[in-house]
Amino acid sequence: ILIHEFSHIIVAKSKGSRFNNLQFHIYGAKVELMDLDELTDKDKIIIYIAGAMANIVIMIIAWIVSKHNNNEIFETLFKLNFSLAFFNLLPAYPLDGARILEVILSRKMLYKEAQLRIAGISYFIGGAFIAICFYGVYKYSSINVTMLLVAVIIIYITRTEKKAVMYILMGNIYKKVRKLIRNNYLENRVISVYYKLGLVDLMKIVDKNRFNIFYVLDDDLKVRFIIAEDELIEGLKIYGNISLEEYYGKR
């Protein structure tokens, strides 16, 4: 597990991300990295997959040694690292597989929509683990406590991730400033929205990877005004969840 986490740290530092903290939880370990959102999607995927790749390397070495040395330690190393690599690549929160899928889907759809899809997959995997546990009770009159605990943790973390979406979107607006300074450019996204839409609902369709500009249209498809994401944040802070029409009147 330590080699897995340190692999994340080493690769992240080589890509320009800063290591902040290493935490140990009931479900394992977690590396906190800074400036990840300023990296390219390719670099993010490489960082997320680095831990599993480290386990695969150990697994291969253990398999080769076990072929020439009949030692249970290397067989155990093979099984443990195979399990760690496979498990961490599952597309369920809080595993690396979910983060990799998050990066891939966020290029094809809105972050919130991508997160909702991954949350659905994550709940399914958690539910499948619970079903396997109950099948074990029925078939063998015993329960796999570890698998049950993992299922509960996956479901709990997934619920936490869903609640945190809005804060993540708002926080990423400020991270884009650093990305702009670092790369000297930022991709734009222009979208037209209905003027009766609320500011919070507008926040839900913000693309966290690009700078968002909204054309606000009325019932006659006339442009009432244009609002950028920085103005959206200020509007939410000052007025709360009012409609775009009300915001225009106050502005």
Wavefront OBJ file of the C-alpha trace (Angstrom):
o trace
v 0.000 0.000 0.000
v 2.840 2.391 0.851
v 4.597 1.660 -2.443
v 1.255 2.226 -4.205
v 0.806 5.656 -2.582
v 4.436 6.744 -2.974
v 4.177 5.892 -6.684
v 1.350 8.447 -6.922
v 3.549 11.016 -5.151
v 6.675 10.411 -7.275
v 4.815 10.550 -10.600
v 2.770 13.587 -9.492
v 5.912 15.506 -8.521
v 7.488 14.665 -11.887
v 4.419 16.203 -13.564
v 4.614 19.389 -11.485
v 2.016 18.610 -8.816
v 2.885 19.195 -5.172
v 2.543 16.590 -2.421
v 0.500 17.886 0.505
v -0.357 15.044 2.871
v -0.568 11.268 3.293
v -3.578 10.085 5.269
v -4.399 6.649 6.631
v -8.043 5.627 6.939
v -10.014 2.517 7.775
v -10.198 1.838 4.008
v -6.465 2.271 3.396
v -4.278 5.248 2.551
v -4.868 8.433 0.583
v -2.399 10.910 -0.919
v -3.387 14.571 -1.050
v -1.905 16.291 -4.087
v -2.086 19.976 -4.977
v -2.438 21.646 -8.392
v -3.820 18.488 -10.033
v -6.453 20.524 -11.878
v -3.727 22.545 -13.561
v -2.351 19.426 -15.271
v -3.469 17.948 -18.572
v -5.974 15.087 -18.554
v -3.242 12.734 -19.792
v -0.987 13.637 -16.845
v -3.861 13.181 -14.374
v -4.576 9.691 -15.710
v -0.882 8.768 -15.522
v -0.777 9.929 -11.877
v -3.954 8.040 -10.933
v -2.822 4.829 -12.641
v 0.721 4.958 -11.194
v -0.252 3.207 -7.934
v -1.838 0.217 -9.663
v 1.103 -0.005 -12.087
v 3.503 -0.184 -9.130
v 1.484 -3.105 -7.733
v 1.538 -4.808 -11.138
v 5.352 -4.457 -11.315
v 5.697 -6.013 -7.822
v 3.240 -8.724 -8.867
v 5.305 -9.610 -11.957
v 8.575 -9.656 -9.986
v 6.979 -11.849 -7.287
v 5.622 -14.233 -9.974
v 9.052 -14.548 -11.647
v 10.837 -15.171 -8.323
v 8.201 -17.688 -7.196
v 8.813 -19.697 -10.381
v 12.468 -20.168 -9.414
v 12.016 -20.202 -5.654
v 9.276 -22.223 -4.034
v 8.532 -19.694 -1.318
v 5.039 -18.846 -0.023
v 6.085 -15.235 0.683
v 6.415 -14.467 -3.040
v 3.167 -16.265 -3.830
v 1.444 -14.134 -1.188
v 3.088 -10.993 -2.619
v 1.753 -11.939 -6.048
v -1.809 -12.426 -4.785
v -1.825 -9.289 -2.612
v -0.507 -6.986 -5.329
v -2.821 -8.493 -7.946
v -5.755 -7.821 -5.617
v -4.598 -4.260 -4.858
v -4.096 -3.409 -8.537
v -7.426 -4.894 -9.633
v -9.386 -3.421 -6.715
v -7.959 0.109 -7.107
v -8.869 0.202 -10.801
v -12.550 -0.477 -10.094
v -14.646 2.582 -11.139
v -15.992 3.163 -7.630
v -15.323 5.964 -5.151
v -12.847 6.521 -3.522
v -10.699 4.301 -5.775
v -8.291 5.376 -8.513
v -10.498 3.785 -11.166
v -13.278 6.283 -10.392
v -10.852 9.225 -10.722
v -9.570 7.908 -14.069
v -13.120 7.467 -15.387
v -13.989 10.937 -14.032
v -11.224 12.520 -16.133
v -12.282 10.591 -19.264
v -16.012 11.336 -18.952
v -15.466 15.004 -18.048
v -14.011 15.523 -21.531
v -17.220 14.226 -23.111
v -19.851 15.688 -20.764
v -20.373 18.082 -17.863
v -18.504 17.251 -14.662
v -21.757 16.940 -12.693
v -23.212 14.508 -15.252
v -19.970 12.509 -15.290
v -19.959 12.388 -11.481
v -23.587 11.183 -11.415
v -22.793 8.356 -13.834
v -19.772 7.255 -11.826
v -21.840 7.467 -8.637
v -24.368 5.078 -10.227
v -21.582 2.631 -11.132
v -20.107 3.029 -7.648
v -23.448 2.250 -5.961
v -23.834 -0.796 -8.230
v -20.387 -2.133 -7.247
v -21.111 -1.520 -3.554
v -24.469 -3.281 -3.921
v -22.821 -6.183 -5.765
v -20.353 -6.649 -2.898
v -23.233 -6.729 -0.410
v -25.078 -9.267 -2.577
v -21.956 -11.473 -2.685
v -21.751 -11.279 1.120
v -25.366 -12.413 1.506
v -24.793 -15.194 -1.018
v -21.847 -16.335 1.113
v -24.114 -16.440 4.169
v -26.722 -18.460 2.230
v -24.255 -20.823 0.527
v -21.543 -21.289 3.154
v -23.171 -20.015 6.369
v -20.362 -17.458 6.767
v -19.961 -13.763 5.991
v -17.010 -11.958 4.431
v -16.721 -9.064 6.891
v -13.982 -7.319 4.874
v -16.066 -7.270 1.692
v -19.102 -6.015 3.609
v -17.020 -3.233 5.161
v -15.635 -2.279 1.733
v -19.184 -2.120 0.320
v -20.356 0.168 3.146
v -17.328 2.446 2.658
v -17.892 2.652 -1.135
v -21.550 3.616 -0.642
v -20.714 6.135 2.099
v -17.897 7.822 0.128
v -20.086 7.935 -2.997
v -22.796 9.785 -1.061
v -20.159 12.230 0.199
v -18.863 12.798 -3.342
v -22.368 13.566 -4.639
v -22.932 16.160 -1.911
v -19.560 17.796 -2.617
v -20.137 18.358 -6.364
v -21.274 21.988 -6.026
v -18.329 22.911 -3.792
v -15.927 21.224 -6.212
v -17.370 23.219 -9.116
v -17.098 26.496 -7.200
v -13.572 25.725 -6.013
v -12.424 24.901 -9.536
v -13.303 28.379 -10.738
v -10.469 29.765 -8.636
v -8.122 26.950 -9.669
v -8.614 27.998 -13.289
v -6.858 31.267 -12.501
v -3.659 29.386 -11.631
v -4.098 27.189 -14.705
v -4.382 30.310 -16.869
v -1.229 31.825 -15.370
v 0.671 28.561 -15.712
v -0.312 27.734 -19.314
v -1.028 31.290 -20.578
v -4.350 30.146 -22.019
v -7.653 28.578 -20.963
v -10.231 26.852 -23.138
v -13.625 28.581 -23.316
v -17.096 27.109 -23.382
v -20.049 29.182 -24.595
v -23.617 28.017 -23.975
v -27.067 29.609 -24.227
v -29.438 29.327 -21.241
v -33.027 30.299 -20.424
v -33.463 33.514 -18.419
v -35.827 31.861 -15.882
v -33.031 29.500 -14.771
v -31.784 29.878 -11.180
v -28.157 30.684 -10.388
v -27.639 27.358 -8.581
v -29.068 25.462 -11.568
v -26.720 27.421 -13.814
v -23.838 26.448 -11.531
v -24.691 22.776 -12.128
v -23.930 23.047 -15.839
v -20.545 24.744 -15.407
v -17.736 22.814 -17.078
v -14.976 22.594 -14.483
v -12.231 22.242 -17.099
v -13.027 25.373 -19.132
v -13.979 29.023 -18.651
v -17.754 29.255 -19.062
v -19.633 32.107 -20.737
v -23.449 32.050 -20.795
v -25.741 33.820 -23.266
v -29.022 34.393 -21.413
v -32.001 34.107 -23.791
v -35.657 35.101 -23.296
v -38.818 33.479 -24.751
v -38.156 35.112 -28.139
v -34.585 33.768 -28.277
v -33.233 37.283 -27.821
v -30.025 37.725 -25.848
v -30.957 39.511 -22.617
v -27.379 39.647 -21.328
v -24.138 37.684 -21.042
v -22.823 36.313 -17.767
v -19.417 34.711 -17.173
v -18.701 32.151 -14.446
v -16.842 34.648 -12.242
v -19.967 36.857 -12.243
v -22.074 33.792 -11.451
v -20.050 33.115 -8.298
v -20.318 36.748 -7.203
v -24.060 36.686 -7.848
v -24.516 33.573 -5.718
v -22.472 35.113 -2.892
v -24.374 38.432 -2.945
v -27.958 37.460 -3.882
v -28.225 33.720 -3.263
v -30.240 31.428 -5.533
v -32.261 33.934 -7.557
v -33.247 33.560 -11.212
v -31.155 34.996 -14.030
v -34.022 37.392 -14.762
v -33.943 38.708 -11.167
v -30.154 38.886 -11.282
v -30.290 41.030 -14.423
v -32.728 43.431 -12.712
v -30.487 43.785 -9.674
v -27.354 44.135 -11.802
l 1 2 3 4 5 6 7 8 9 10 11 12 13 14 15 16 17 18 19 20 21 22 23 24 25 26 27 28 29 30 31 32 33 34 35 36 37 38 39 40 41 42 43 44 45 46 47 48 49 50 51 52 53 54 55 56 57 58 59 60 61 62 63 64 65 66 67 68 69 70 71 72 73 74 75 76 77 78 79 80 81 82 83 84 85 86 87 88 89 90 91 92 93 94 95 96 97 98 99 100 101 102 103 104 105 106 107 108 109 110 111 112 113 114 115 116 117 118 119 120 121 122 123 124 125 126 127 128 129 130 131 132 133 134 135 136 137 138 139 140 141 142 143 144 145 146 147 148 149 150 151 152 153 154 155 156 157 158 159 160 161 162 163 164 165 166 167 168 169 170 171 172 173 174 175 176 177 178 179 180 181 182 183 184 185 186 187 188 189 190 191 192 193 194 195 196 197 198 199 200 201 202 203 204 205 206 207 208 209 210 211 212 213 214 215 216 217 218 219 220 221 222 223 224 225 226 227 228 229 230 231 232 233 234 235 236 237 238 239 240 241 242 243 244 245 246 247 248 249 250 251
